[in-house]
Amino acid sequence: MKHDFDVVVVGSGIAGQTAATSAAEAGLSVVLLEKTDALGGSSAMSGGSFAFCGTDEQAAEGIEDSAELFLEDMLEVGEHRNDRALLEAYLTHQQQTYRWLRSHGVVFREVESSSGHSARRSHNSAIKDVLAQLHQAFTKAGGHTGLNHQAVRLEQERTGRVTGVVTRTPDGEEALFSGRFGVVLATGGFTRGTELLKIFAPEQLAAIPYGGRGNTGDGLRMAWKLGAGMADVSSVSGTYGSHPDTGEESHELLLAYYMGAIVVNKNGRRFVDESQNYKFLGRVVLDQPDGLGFQIFDAKVRAKSHRGLPLKDIDALEDLGHVFTAETLDELAAVAGIDPACLVDTVSRYNAATAGEEPDEVGRASLCNGVGDLLPIDTAPYYAYPAKSLLTTTYCGVTIDRNGQVVDVDGDVIDGLYAIGEVTGGFHGAAYLPGTLLGKGAVFGRIVADRLAARLG
Ligand SMILES: Cc1cc2nc3c(=O)[nH]c(=O)nc-3n(C[C@H](O)[C@H](O)[C@H](O)COP(=O)(O)OP(=O)(O)OC[C@H]3O[C@@H](n4cnc5c(N)ncnc54)[C@H](O)[C@@H]3O)c2cc1C
């Protein structure tokens, strides 16, 4: 069966929905194809923070910020390995994307500080509502949605121009969706793509796979098959701090080590300066036995738990039965499955270091990134939270130009093929600045939609 549209958008997260809705509102006929039986992908599971600057919310709080400062932060965190053209495109279009989201009813609840940002600019939203609002506008503008339609192959003319996509439904039915003006890949990352992880980031196979159910890297694979370039593939990293039983419905993450805990492996040994970035910890924990690190703390840290505040909510994790507790370190080690003698020895040496009696064995000098004094672990009861690295996002992917057009390994544009959101690489460089993943999905979704709408003449 063949269906003709102006534009075919593949994937229904923030990137796909922004592009599809913008394009439909500009008068293009658009189909939004989604592999699973539900819209939203990783976007719907996310924290909902968008990095924008120059917003009304920042102005209302007197936050001083600028595009120049934002650019510096992205380059600094990305270790200047980012594709500067993409960052400049983001900064040129982020203001109008922010206003466009607001005009679709999106409410930004608070402006939060996040690591790597030198100004408060993480604009928090109720992301499920955002996606629902966009989809409502898409349907109202005459857009068509195909759930359970997995794109499996791109169609190309002899000239190389991409003209459409072949889909398959769960019962095996195939259809061709042609896009007169273009095909937009918005298929997200490959956190659940074992085969691609084996190729690009095999060490991450030890992390807990997370993110959208359909995020197996199909878009990346289809573009790769046509010669697309790849960028930032060495930057894939999980986040340390999730219980091994973390499932699709529970996004469980505890950063007690920034509140005063230490992290030990099953042998009771520390293996990293715990004050460092949680992505770095996410890498080093993979090399520990079973990829496991136990956050060890005492009653003083336990008292800092903040119910309802993700990352600090020890109460909620206790309710789930995921935190071990005991009156002595020996007993704690026994119930948690840690070497007892080593744990007692490790804590005793850490306590000596906090008192300045000897250097810390892993060089830790603060609670988090230079801030906060170390606390001895000396007040019963004692606690252990076993945690692994959680792979939420892959941060890398196909190369695109500032217009969102896919660029091949030789630097030439693949005519008719666009890619936006997490399936793309080059934007983040060495590491991701919080809020720029949802941000880049929405901003490049708008850029691509505007470009396609211009084809209407
Ligand atoms: C727990 C968590 C918290 C996060 N918090 C934040 C945050 O606060 N701020 C931030 O900026 N980022 C955050 N991120 C990262 C961010 O959510 C994602 O990078 C972003 O949402 C990706 O958007 P996307 O539209 O590119 O892809 P997705 O939202 O993943 O959507 C891709 C869609 O494409 C579909 N698809 C895949 N293959 C096919 C195919 N062959 N055919 C059809 N459909 C297909 C998928 O099923 C999926 O629905 C978080 C991620 C997670 C998991």
The ligand as an SDF file (V2000), in Angstrom:
LIG
                    3D

 53 58  0  0  0  0  0  0  0  0999 V2000
   14.6310    9.4880   32.6280 C   0  0  0  0  0  0  0  0  0  0  0  0
   15.0860   10.5140   31.6300 C   0  0  0  0  0  0  0  0  0  0  0  0
   15.1460   11.8550   32.0250 C   0  0  0  0  0  0  0  0  0  0  0  0
   15.5540   12.8260   31.0940 C   0  0  0  0  0  0  0  0  0  0  0  0
   15.4850   14.1410   31.4250 N   0  0  0  0  0  0  0  0  0  0  0  0
   15.8160   15.1020   30.5140 C   0  0  0  0  0  0  0  0  0  0  0  0
   15.6020   16.4770   30.7800 C   0  0  0  0  0  0  0  0  0  0  0  0
   15.0450   16.8680   31.8160 O   0  0  0  0  0  0  0  0  0  0  0  0
   16.0240   17.3810   29.8420 N   0  0  0  0  0  0  0  0  0  0  0  0
   16.5820   17.0080   28.6470 C   0  0  0  0  0  0  0  0  0  0  0  0
   16.9280   17.8640   27.8460 O   0  0  0  0  0  0  0  0  0  0  0  0
   16.7030   15.6910   28.3440 N   0  0  0  0  0  0  0  0  0  0  0  0
   16.3310   14.7410   29.2300 C   0  0  0  0  0  0  0  0  0  0  0  0
   16.4320   13.4160   28.9080 N   0  0  0  0  0  0  0  0  0  0  0  0
   16.8430   13.0660   27.5350 C   0  0  0  0  0  0  0  0  0  0  0  0
   15.6800   13.3950   26.5770 C   0  0  0  0  0  0  0  0  0  0  0  0
   14.4550   13.0300   27.1620 O   0  0  0  0  0  0  0  0  0  0  0  0
   15.8070   12.6970   25.2210 C   0  0  0  0  0  0  0  0  0  0  0  0
   17.1000   12.8320   24.6920 O   0  0  0  0  0  0  0  0  0  0  0  0
   14.8110   13.3230   24.2360 C   0  0  0  0  0  0  0  0  0  0  0  0
   13.5140   13.2700   24.7830 O   0  0  0  0  0  0  0  0  0  0  0  0
   14.8250   12.6070   22.9080 C   0  0  0  0  0  0  0  0  0  0  0  0
   13.7720   13.1040   22.1200 O   0  0  0  0  0  0  0  0  0  0  0  0
   13.5420   12.5380   20.6690 P   0  0  0  0  0  0  0  0  0  0  0  0
   12.2920   13.1420   20.1640 O   0  0  0  0  0  0  0  0  0  0  0  0
   14.7720   12.7020   19.8570 O   0  0  0  0  0  0  0  0  0  0  0  0
   13.3920   10.9580   20.8820 O   0  0  0  0  0  0  0  0  0  0  0  0
   12.3150   10.1370   21.7200 P   0  0  0  0  0  0  0  0  0  0  0  0
   11.5510   10.9940   22.6230 O   0  0  0  0  0  0  0  0  0  0  0  0
   13.0130    8.9810   22.2850 O   0  0  0  0  0  0  0  0  0  0  0  0
   11.2940    9.6540   20.5890 O   0  0  0  0  0  0  0  0  0  0  0  0
   11.7160    8.7560   19.5840 C   0  0  0  0  0  0  0  0  0  0  0  0
   10.5080    7.9630   19.1410 C   0  0  0  0  0  0  0  0  0  0  0  0
   10.8070    7.3090   17.9080 O   0  0  0  0  0  0  0  0  0  0  0  0
   10.1990    6.0220   17.9260 C   0  0  0  0  0  0  0  0  0  0  0  0
   10.8800    5.1690   16.9440 N   0  0  0  0  0  0  0  0  0  0  0  0
   12.0950    4.5880   17.0500 C   0  0  0  0  0  0  0  0  0  0  0  0
   12.3580    3.8710   15.9510 N   0  0  0  0  0  0  0  0  0  0  0  0
   11.2860    3.9970   15.1280 C   0  0  0  0  0  0  0  0  0  0  0  0
   10.9470    3.4790   13.8490 C   0  0  0  0  0  0  0  0  0  0  0  0
   11.7710    2.6420   13.1760 N   0  0  0  0  0  0  0  0  0  0  0  0
    9.7500    3.8040   13.3010 N   0  0  0  0  0  0  0  0  0  0  0  0
    8.8820    4.6250   13.9570 C   0  0  0  0  0  0  0  0  0  0  0  0
    9.1480    5.1350   15.1950 N   0  0  0  0  0  0  0  0  0  0  0  0
   10.3460    4.8370   15.7600 C   0  0  0  0  0  0  0  0  0  0  0  0
   10.3950    5.5730   19.3460 C   0  0  0  0  0  0  0  0  0  0  0  0
    9.5150    4.5090   19.6770 O   0  0  0  0  0  0  0  0  0  0  0  0
   10.1110    6.8670   20.1200 C   0  0  0  0  0  0  0  0  0  0  0  0
    8.7520    6.9790   20.4390 O   0  0  0  0  0  0  0  0  0  0  0  0
   15.9790   12.4360   29.7930 C   0  0  0  0  0  0  0  0  0  0  0  0
   15.8990   11.0940   29.4000 C   0  0  0  0  0  0  0  0  0  0  0  0
   15.4360   10.1480   30.2960 C   0  0  0  0  0  0  0  0  0  0  0  0
   15.2800    8.7180   29.8370 C   0  0  0  0  0  0  0  0  0  0  0  0
  1  2  1  0
  2  3  1  0
  2 52  2  0
  3  4  2  0
  4  5  1  0
  4 50  1  0
  5  6  2  0
  6  7  1  0
  6 13  1  0
  7  8  2  0
  7  9  1  0
  9 10  1  0
 10 11  2  0
 10 12  1  0
 12 13  2  0
 13 14  1  0
 14 15  1  0
 14 50  1  0
 15 16  1  0
 16 17  1  0
 16 18  1  0
 18 19  1  0
 18 20  1  0
 20 21  1  0
 20 22  1  0
 22 23  1  0
 23 24  1  0
 24 25  2  0
 24 26  1  0
 24 27  1  0
 27 28  1  0
 28 29  2  0
 28 30  1  0
 28 31  1  0
 31 32  1  0
 32 33  1  0
 33 34  1  0
 33 48  1  0
 34 35  1  0
 35 36  1  0
 35 46  1  0
 36 37  1  0
 36 45  1  0
 37 38  2  0
 38 39  1  0
 39 40  1  0
 39 45  2  0
 40 41  1  0
 40 42  2  0
 42 43  1  0
 43 44  2  0
 44 45  1  0
 46 47  1  0
 46 48  1  0
 48 49  1  0
 50 51  2  0
 51 52  1  0
 52 53  1  0
M  END
$$$$
